[in-house]
Amino acid sequence: MDFENSAPNQPTMAEQAKLNGSASVANTQSVTKRLQSELMALMMSPTPGISAFPDADGNMLHWIATIVGPNDTPYADLNLKLDFQFPADYPYSPPTVLFKTPIYHPNIDFSGRICLDILKDKWVASYSVQTVLLSLQSLLGEPNNASPLNNEAAILHEKDFEEYKRKVLARHVDLDE
């Protein structure tokens, strides 16, 4: 007989813990299934200039991505590595995305953190890894200087574009991984 305080027809604390545990497993399976679907889409219909895969350990909640800098920008042909961490409630919450490659940009700080509305309050569940990568690729060519994380870069981008380009190339380092 279970002597826990519980209302009639309500699960006991022990039963609730089991239910919560199975919900967590189901949620992780749901996230994994969504990410597998996104990975398959990226592999079956590759978009030039972007790629993303689970990390070397095969962890579906941690991906490494690459963006090739778009033509007609200071980032043209530069390979930029990014780190994606997916939350347990993905796609209802955005992934945490960081640039691993050192980058000089108005909307990216020196730690690789990104100021982009779709990674914050404008995120919707229909967005995908591909959506994020394409948005970031676009941001490279069209920074939002009104909302900078790197104020110096924003000022140079507007006032001295040649010096801005020089700093972009000086900051860039190709990463092997």
C-alpha positions as protocol buffer text, in pm:
chain_id: "A"
residue {
  index: 1
  type: MET
  ca { x: 0 y: 0 z: 0 }
}
residue {
  index: 2
  type: ASP
  ca { x: 132 y: 347 z: -94 }
}
residue {
  index: 3
  type: PHE
  ca { x: 118 y: 591 z: 199 }
}
residue {
  index: 4
  type: GLU
  ca { x: 228 y: 899 z: 3 }
}
residue {
  index: 5
  type: ASN
  ca { x: 0 y: 1200 z: 26 }
}
residue {
  index: 6
  type: SER
  ca { x: -181 y: 1209 z: -303 }
}
residue {
  index: 7
  type: ALA
  ca { x: -527 y: 1291 z: -422 }
}
residue {
  index: 8
  type: PRO
  ca { x: -751 y: 1005 z: -532 }
}
residue {
  index: 9
  type: ASN
  ca { x: -695 y: 906 z: -897 }
}
residue {
  index: 10
  type: GLN
  ca { x: -372 y: 1111 z: -907 }
}
residue {
  index: 11
  type: PRO
  ca { x: -31 y: 952 z: -961 }
}
residue {
  index: 12
  type: THR
  ca { x: 189 y: 916 z: -655 }
}
residue {
  index: 13
  type: MET
  ca { x: 521 y: 1101 z: -643 }
}
residue {
  index: 14
  type: ALA
  ca { x: 701 y: 783 z: -749 }
}
residue {
  index: 15
  type: GLU
  ca { x: 462 y: 732 z: -1042 }
}
residue {
  index: 16
  type: GLN
  ca { x: 497 y: 1099 z: -1143 }
}
residue {
  index: 17
  type: ALA
  ca { x: 877 y: 1066 z: -1145 }
}
residue {
  index: 18
  type: LYS
  ca { x: 847 y: 769 z: -1381 }
}
residue {
  index: 19
  type: LEU
  ca { x: 611 y: 964 z: -1607 }
}
residue {
  index: 20
  type: ASN
  ca { x: 847 y: 1264 z: -1614 }
}
residue {
  index: 21
  type: GLY
  ca { x: 1141 y: 1039 z: -1697 }
}
residue {
  index: 22
  type: SER
  ca { x: 960 y: 879 z: -1989 }
}
residue {
  index: 23
  type: ALA
  ca { x: 850 y: 1223 z: -2113 }
}
residue {
  index: 24
  type: SER
  ca { x: 1213 y: 1334 z: -2108 }
}
residue {
  index: 25
  type: VAL
  ca { x: 1319 y: 1027 z: -2311 }
}
residue {
  index: 26
  type: ALA
  ca { x: 1032 y: 1084 z: -2556 }
}
residue {
  index: 27
  type: ASN
  ca { x: 1130 y: 1451 z: -2590 }
}
residue {
  index: 28
  type: THR
  ca { x: 1496 y: 1362 z: -2659 }
}
residue {
  index: 29
  type: GLN
  ca { x: 1380 y: 1108 z: -2918 }
}
residue {
  index: 30
  type: SER
  ca { x: 1161 y: 1375 z: -3079 }
}
residue {
  index: 31
  type: VAL
  ca { x: 1453 y: 1622 z: -3095 }
}
residue {
  index: 32
  type: THR
  ca { x: 1683 y: 1353 z: -3234 }
}
residue {
  index: 33
  type: LYS
  ca { x: 1427 y: 1256 z: -3498 }
}
residue {
  index: 34
  type: ARG
  ca { x: 1389 y: 1621 z: -3605 }
}
residue {
  index: 35
  type: LEU
  ca { x: 1768 y: 1667 z: -3624 }
}
residue {
  index: 36
  type: GLN
  ca { x: 1810 y: 1344 z: -3823 }
}
residue {
  index: 37
  type: SER
  ca { x: 1552 y: 1477 z: -4068 }
}
residue {
  index: 38
  type: GLU
  ca { x: 1737 y: 1810 z: -4096 }
}
residue {
  index: 39
  type: LEU
  ca { x: 2069 y: 1631 z: -4146 }
}
residue {
  index: 40
  type: MET
  ca { x: 1920 y: 1416 z: -4422 }
}
residue {
  index: 41
  type: ALA
  ca { x: 1782 y: 1728 z: -4595 }
}
residue {
  index: 42
  type: LEU
  ca { x: 2124 y: 1898 z: -4578 }
}
residue {
  index: 43
  type: MET
  ca { x: 2291 y: 1588 z: -4723 }
}
residue {
  index: 44
  type: MET
  ca { x: 2035 y: 1513 z: -4995 }
}
residue {
  index: 45
  type: SER
  ca { x: 1998 y: 1873 z: -5116 }
}
residue {
  index: 46
  type: PRO
  ca { x: 2323 y: 2049 z: -5027 }
}
residue {
  index: 47
  type: THR
  ca { x: 2327 y: 2427 z: -5044 }
}
residue {
  index: 48
  type: PRO
  ca { x: 2650 y: 2575 z: -5182 }
}
residue {
  index: 49
  type: GLY
  ca { x: 2856 y: 2743 z: -4912 }
}
residue {
  index: 50
  type: ILE
  ca { x: 2701 y: 2579 z: -4606 }
}
residue {
  index: 51
  type: SER
  ca { x: 2730 y: 2242 z: -4435 }
}
residue {
  index: 52
  type: ALA
  ca { x: 2663 y: 2095 z: -4091 }
}
residue {
  index: 53
  type: PHE
  ca { x: 2709 y: 1758 z: -3925 }
}
residue {
  index: 54
  type: PRO
  ca { x: 2689 y: 1610 z: -3575 }
}
residue {
  index: 55
  type: ASP
  ca { x: 3019 y: 1633 z: -3388 }
}
residue {
  index: 56
  type: ALA
  ca { x: 3288 y: 1366 z: -3421 }
}
residue {
  index: 57
  type: ASP
  ca { x: 3130 y: 1167 z: -3136 }
}
residue {
  index: 58
  type: GLY
  ca { x: 2800 y: 1150 z: -3327 }
}
residue {
  index: 59
  type: ASN
  ca { x: 2618 y: 1356 z: -3064 }
}
residue {
  index: 60
  type: MET
  ca { x: 2299 y: 1470 z: -3239 }
}
residue {
  index: 61
  type: LEU
  ca { x: 2259 y: 1763 z: -2995 }
}
residue {
  index: 62
  type: HIS
  ca { x: 2601 y: 1909 z: -3087 }
}
residue {
  index: 63
  type: TRP
  ca { x: 2685 y: 1993 z: -3448 }
}
residue {
  index: 64
  type: ILE
  ca { x: 2979 y: 2153 z: -3623 }
}
residue {
  index: 65
  type: ALA
  ca { x: 2888 y: 2371 z: -3922 }
}
residue {
  index: 66
  type: THR
  ca { x: 3081 y: 2550 z: -4193 }
}
residue {
  index: 67
  type: ILE
  ca { x: 2993 y: 2862 z: -4385 }
}
residue {
  index: 68
  type: VAL
  ca { x: 3195 y: 2975 z: -4684 }
}
residue {
  index: 69
  type: GLY
  ca { x: 3200 y: 3353 z: -4692 }
}
residue {
  index: 70
  type: PRO
  ca { x: 2979 y: 3492 z: -4967 }
}
residue {
  index: 71
  type: ASN
  ca { x: 3123 y: 3654 z: -5280 }
}
residue {
  index: 72
  type: ASP
  ca { x: 3147 y: 4033 z: -5293 }
}
residue {
  index: 73
  type: THR
  ca { x: 3204 y: 4055 z: -4916 }
}
residue {
  index: 74
  type: PRO
  ca { x: 3524 y: 4083 z: -4712 }
}
residue {
  index: 75
  type: TYR
  ca { x: 3457 y: 3719 z: -4610 }
}
residue {
  index: 76
  type: ALA
  ca { x: 3459 y: 3584 z: -4969 }
}
residue {
  index: 77
  type: ASP
  ca { x: 3593 y: 3228 z: -4978 }
}
residue {
  index: 78
  type: LEU
  ca { x: 3683 y: 3224 z: -4607 }
}
residue {
  index: 79
  type: ASN
  ca { x: 3586 y: 2902 z: -4426 }
}
residue {
  index: 80
  type: LEU
  ca { x: 3407 y: 2981 z: -4102 }
}
residue {
  index: 81
  type: LYS
  ca { x: 3337 y: 2710 z: -3843 }
}
residue {
  index: 82
  type: LEU
  ca { x: 3042 y: 2727 z: -3608 }
}
residue {
  index: 83
  type: ASP
  ca { x: 2924 y: 2531 z: -3307 }
}
residue {
  index: 84
  type: PHE
  ca { x: 2554 y: 2439 z: -3267 }
}
residue {
  index: 85
  type: GLN
  ca { x: 2416 y: 2321 z: -2931 }
}
residue {
  index: 86
  type: PHE
  ca { x: 2053 y: 2209 z: -2946 }
}
residue {
  index: 87
  type: PRO
  ca { x: 1827 y: 2244 z: -2642 }
}
residue {
  index: 88
  type: ALA
  ca { x: 1605 y: 1961 z: -2518 }
}
residue {
  index: 89
  type: ASP
  ca { x: 1298 y: 2144 z: -2652 }
}
residue {
  index: 90
  type: TYR
  ca { x: 1434 y: 2206 z: -3004 }
}
residue {
  index: 91
  type: PRO
  ca { x: 1278 y: 2315 z: -3242 }
}
residue {
  index: 92
  type: TYR
  ca { x: 1057 y: 2514 z: -3004 }
}
residue {
  index: 93
  type: SER
  ca { x: 1365 y: 2695 z: -2874 }
}
residue {
  index: 94
  type: PRO
  ca { x: 1659 y: 2803 z: -3090 }
}
residue {
  index: 95
  type: PRO
  ca { x: 1998 y: 2635 z: -3085 }
}
residue {
  index: 96
  type: THR
  ca { x: 2291 y: 2813 z: -2925 }
}
residue {
  index: 97
  type: VAL
  ca { x: 2522 y: 2903 z: -3212 }
}
residue {
  index: 98
  type: LEU
  ca { x: 2878 y: 3032 z: -3177 }
}
residue {
  index: 99
  type: PHE
  ca { x: 3144 y: 3113 z: -3432 }
}
residue {
  index: 100
  type: LYS
  ca { x: 3450 y: 2900 z: -3352 }
}
residue {
  index: 101
  type: THR
  ca { x: 3658 y: 3065 z: -3624 }
}
residue {
  index: 102
  type: PRO
  ca { x: 3784 y: 3405 z: -3507 }
}
residue {
  index: 103
  type: ILE
  ca { x: 3581 y: 3664 z: -3696 }
}
residue {
  index: 104
  type: TYR
  ca { x: 3564 y: 4042 z: -3713 }
}
residue {
  index: 105
  type: HIS
  ca { x: 3203 y: 4149 z: -3765 }
}
residue {
  index: 106
  type: PRO
  ca { x: 2964 y: 4410 z: -3620 }
}
residue {
  index: 107
  type: ASN
  ca { x: 2714 y: 4149 z: -3497 }
}
residue {
  index: 108
  type: ILE
  ca { x: 2961 y: 3891 z: -3362 }
}
residue {
  index: 109
  type: ASP
  ca { x: 3172 y: 3946 z: -3052 }
}
residue {
  index: 110
  type: PHE
  ca { x: 3526 y: 3818 z: -2994 }
}
residue {
  index: 111
  type: SER
  ca { x: 3389 y: 3512 z: -2811 }
}
residue {
  index: 112
  type: GLY
  ca { x: 3189 y: 3412 z: -3120 }
}
residue {
  index: 113
  type: ARG
  ca { x: 2849 y: 3509 z: -2980 }
}
residue {
  index: 114
  type: ILE
  ca { x: 2603 y: 3628 z: -3243 }
}
residue {
  index: 115
  type: CYS
  ca { x: 2342 y: 3903 z: -3237 }
}
residue {
  index: 116
  type: LEU
  ca { x: 2073 y: 3778 z: -3476 }
}
residue {
  index: 117
  type: ASP
  ca { x: 1701 y: 3807 z: -3407 }
}
residue {
  index: 118
  type: ILE
  ca { x: 1613 y: 3457 z: -3534 }
}
residue {
  index: 119
  type: LEU
  ca { x: 1845 y: 3310 z: -3271 }
}
residue {
  index: 120
  type: LYS
  ca { x: 1661 y: 3501 z: -3001 }
}
residue {
  index: 121
  type: ASP
  ca { x: 1306 y: 3641 z: -2989 }
}
residue {
  index: 122
  type: LYS
  ca { x: 1218 y: 3589 z: -3359 }
}
residue {
  index: 123
  type: TRP
  ca { x: 1280 y: 3212 z: -3355 }
}
residue {
  index: 124
  type: VAL
  ca { x: 997 y: 2992 z: -3483 }
}
residue {
  index: 125
  type: ALA
  ca { x: 984 y: 2613 z: -3482 }
}
residue {
  index: 126
  type: SER
  ca { x: 977 y: 2595 z: -3863 }
}
residue {
  index: 127
  type: TYR
  ca { x: 1334 y: 2728 z: -3880 }
}
residue {
  index: 128
  type: SER
  ca { x: 1612 y: 2476 z: -3929 }
}
residue {
  index: 129
  type: VAL
  ca { x: 1990 y: 2448 z: -3923 }
}
residue {
  index: 130
  type: GLN
  ca { x: 1984 y: 2539 z: -4292 }
}
residue {
  index: 131
  type: THR
  ca { x: 1774 y: 2851 z: -4220 }
}
residue {
  index: 132
  type: VAL
  ca { x: 2021 y: 2961 z: -3952 }
}
residue {
  index: 133
  type: LEU
  ca { x: 2325 y: 2903 z: -4173 }
}
residue {
  index: 134
  type: LEU
  ca { x: 2173 y: 3090 z: -4467 }
}
residue {
  index: 135
  type: SER
  ca { x: 2077 y: 3379 z: -4237 }
}
residue {
  index: 136
  type: LEU
  ca { x: 2429 y: 3394 z: -4098 }
}
residue {
  index: 137
  type: GLN
  ca { x: 2577 y: 3383 z: -4446 }
}
residue {
  index: 138
  type: SER
  ca { x: 2352 y: 3675 z: -4539 }
}
residue {
  index: 139
  type: LEU
  ca { x: 2449 y: 3862 z: -4220 }
}
residue {
  index: 140
  type: LEU
  ca { x: 2814 y: 3845 z: -4327 }
}
residue {
  index: 141
  type: GLY
  ca { x: 2734 y: 4061 z: -4629 }
}
residue {
  index: 142
  type: GLU
  ca { x: 2469 y: 4277 z: -4466 }
}
residue {
  index: 143
  type: PRO
  ca { x: 2549 y: 4343 z: -4099 }
}
residue {
  index: 144
  type: ASN
  ca { x: 2298 y: 4515 z: -3874 }
}
residue {
  index: 145
  type: ASN
  ca { x: 2511 y: 4811 z: -3766 }
}
residue {
  index: 146
  type: ALA
  ca { x: 2223 y: 4946 z: -3557 }
}
residue {
  index: 147
  type: SER
  ca { x: 2258 y: 4652 z: -3314 }
}
residue {
  index: 148
  type: PRO
  ca { x: 2632 y: 4579 z: -3287 }
}
residue {
  index: 149
  type: LEU
  ca { x: 2811 y: 4346 z: -3051 }
}
residue {
  index: 150
  type: ASN
  ca { x: 3140 y: 4481 z: -3189 }
}
residue {
  index: 151
  type: ASN
  ca { x: 3096 y: 4857 z: -3196 }
}
residue {
  index: 152
  type: GLU
  ca { x: 3434 y: 4923 z: -3357 }
}
residue {
  index: 153
  type: ALA
  ca { x: 3352 y: 4690 z: -3646 }
}
residue {
  index: 154
  type: ALA
  ca { x: 3014 y: 4862 z: -3696 }
}
residue {
  index: 155
  type: ILE
  ca { x: 3179 y: 5205 z: -3713 }
}
residue {
  index: 156
  type: LEU
  ca { x: 3454 y: 5088 z: -3948 }
}
residue {
  index: 157
  type: HIS
  ca { x: 3204 y: 4907 z: -4171 }
}
residue {
  index: 158
  type: GLU
  ca { x: 3024 y: 5239 z: -4226 }
}
residue {
  index: 159
  type: LYS
  ca { x: 3312 y: 5489 z: -4220 }
}
residue {
  index: 160
  type: ASP
  ca { x: 3628 y: 5310 z: -4342 }
}
residue {
  index: 161
  type: PHE
  ca { x: 3538 y: 4996 z: -4536 }
}
residue {
  index: 162
  type: GLU
  ca { x: 3899 y: 4933 z: -4651 }
}
residue {
  index: 163
  type: GLU
  ca { x: 4021 y: 4925 z: -4289 }
}
residue {
  index: 164
  type: TYR
  ca { x: 3723 y: 4703 z: -4202 }
}
residue {
  index: 165
  type: LYS
  ca { x: 3824 y: 4455 z: -4474 }
}
residue {
  index: 166
  type: ARG
  ca { x: 4185 y: 4460 z: -4349 }
}
residue {
  index: 167
  type: LYS
  ca { x: 4069 y: 4375 z: -3995 }
}
residue {
  index: 168
  type: VAL
  ca { x: 3841 y: 4096 z: -4123 }
}
residue {
  index: 169
  type: LEU
  ca { x: 4136 y: 3927 z: -4295 }
}
residue {
  index: 170
  type: ALA
  ca { x: 4375 y: 3993 z: -4004 }
}
residue {
  index: 171
  type: ARG
  ca { x: 4136 y: 3831 z: -3754 }
}
residue {
  index: 172
  type: HIS
  ca { x: 4057 y: 3522 z: -3965 }
}
residue {
  index: 173
  type: VAL
  ca { x: 4236 y: 3196 z: -3884 }
}
residue {
  index: 174
  type: ASP
  ca { x: 4154 y: 2872 z: -4066 }
}
residue {
  index: 175
  type: LEU
  ca { x: 4059 y: 2597 z: -3821 }
}
residue {
  index: 176
  type: ASP
  ca { x: 4142 y: 2237 z: -3906 }
}
residue {
  index: 177
  type: GLU
  ca { x: 3853 y: 2080 z: -3716 }
}
